[in-house]
Amino acid sequence: MDSFISRFSALTFADLAAVALIFSAWIGIGWFTEHPPAGKPSVSVLMKRFRREWMRQFITREPRIFDGNILTTLREGTAFFASACMIAIGGALALLSNTDQLRGLVQDLELDRGTALLWELKLLLPTFFVVNAFLKFVWSHRLFGYCAILMAAVPNQHDDPNAIPRADQAADLNITAARSFNAGLRSVYFALGALGWLAGAAGLIATALLVLFITWRREFASASRRAIMRSLPPPHLPVHVELPAKAPAPRQP
């Protein structure tokens, strides 16, 4: 217990503020991505519509090998990231358990000197994000498996009363699995940003803001978002908002 308290006593106010910033950025961008303004949907929200449309389209598709291949690709992606996170967690735990190796790393990087306990605490931050990412990827992998089972239970006849309800169930699971996968990717991004703490509180603040900007841009201002928006209708405007009237056509002389 005393060792645990001594870790936090070595932190300065700037360190605590930087840690609070990266956690606030991580939680904030996650919530903002899933609950964007009505007129500015994120890529994650836009893809929900296409996932539902996919589940409706495959009802009458024969054969369904194409859909099975897509789902297999999604599961392989989650398995790859989960495996990578396990390797990262193992490396972090090995480094944390060897303080001599940790001191050598600090000296090799020519970073600010500090106690071994302080450096262990700084490595715990990215480890936390990697562990969270691992749990998200594992759950996403399992949900995609549930989605595959529900897709197999969807009848091929579009007039079957169970076709659309089961397709909607599969879509809900697909969307939930994608949400967990996206959350895992965000945790990986912020795990990389948390490594900036090795350069001090200023480094952590800089990397946290950089990761926040990159994450926001990919969801709200990327070329992929513009490509997706091309096939979607304009957003619904509130009732009190009126579109400007078209200018009258010029009269012919």
C-alpha positions, 0 to 999 in steps of 0.5 A, spaced: 500 500 500 505 504 501 509 503 495 502 504 491 501 511 494 509 513 493 507 512 486 502 518 486 506 522 491 511 522 485 507 526 481 506 533 480 500 537 478 502 538 471 502 530 471 495 530 474 493 535 469 496 531 463 493 525 465 486 528 466 486 531 460 488 524 456 482 521 460 477 526 458 479 526 451 478 519 450 472 519 454 469 525 450 471 523 443 468 516 444 461 519 446 461 525 441 463 520 436 457 515 438 452 522 439 454 527 434 450 533 432 444 531 428 447 535 422 454 532 423 454 525 423 460 521 424 463 516 420 461 510 425 454 513 425 453 513 418 456 506 417 450 504 421 445 505 416 449 501 411 450 495 416 442 495 416 442 496 409 447 490 408 442 485 412 436 487 408 440 486 402 443 479 403 436 476 405 435 475 397 442 474 395 444 467 392 448 464 394 450 468 401 458 466 400 459 474 399 456 476 406 460 470 409 466 472 407 465 479 409 463 477 416 469 473 416 474 479 414 471 483 420 472 477 425 479 476 422 481 484 423 478 483 431 482 477 432 489 480 429 488 487 433 486 482 440 493 478 438 497 485 438 494 487 444 496 481 448 503 482 445 503 489 447 500 487 454 506 482 455 511 486 453 509 492 458 508 487 464 515 484 463 518 491 463 514 493 469 517 487 473 524 489 471 526 495 474 533 495 472 531 494 465 526 500 466 532 504 468 536 502 462 530 504 457 530 511 460 537 512 460 537 510 453 532 514 451 535 520 455 529 522 458 528 526 464 530 522 470 526 520 475 524 514 480 523 507 478 516 507 481 515 514 477 517 510 470 512 504 472 506 509 473 508 512 467 508 505 463 501 503 467 497 509 463 498 506 456 498 499 459 491 501 461 489 503 454 491 497 451 488 492 456 481 496 455 482 495 447 484 488 448 477 487 452 473 491 446 476 487 441 475 480 444 468 482 445 467 485 438 470 478 435 464 474 439 459 479 437 461 478 430 460 471 431 453 472 434 451 476 428 454 470 423 449 465 427 443 470 426 445 471 419 444 464 418 438 463 421 435 469 416 430 466 411 431 466 404 424 468 402 423 476 402 416 474 404 417 470 410 415 473 416 421 472 420 426 474 414 426 482 416 426 481 424 431 476 424 435 481 419 434 487 423 437 483 429 443 481 425 444 488 424 443 490 431 449 485 433 453 487 427 452 495 429 454 493 436 460 489 434 462 495 430 462 500 436 466 495 440 471 495 435 471 502 434 472 503 441 478 498 441 481 502 436 480 509 439 484 505 446 490 503 441 490 511 439 490 513 446 495 508 448 500 511 443 499 518 445 500 516 453 507 514 451 508 521 450 508 521 458 515 518 458 517 525 455 514 529 461 507 532 462 508 537 456 509 531 452 503 527 454 499 534 453 501 534 446 500 527 444 493 527 447 491 533 443 494 530 437 491 523 438 484 527 439 485 531 433 487 525 429 481 521 431 476 527 430 478 528 423 477 521 421 470 521 424 468 528 422 473 531 416 476 525 412 475 524 405 472 517 407 466 521 410 465 525 404 465 519 400 460 516 404 456 522 404 455 522 397 450 517 397 446 519 403 440 524 403 442 531 406 440 531 414 434 533 416 433 540 419 429 542 425 422 544 424 424 552 425 429 552 420 427 554 413 431 553 407 433 559 403 428 561 397 431 560 390 433 566 386 428 567 380 430 565 374 433 571 369 428 574 364 429 573 357 430 579 353 
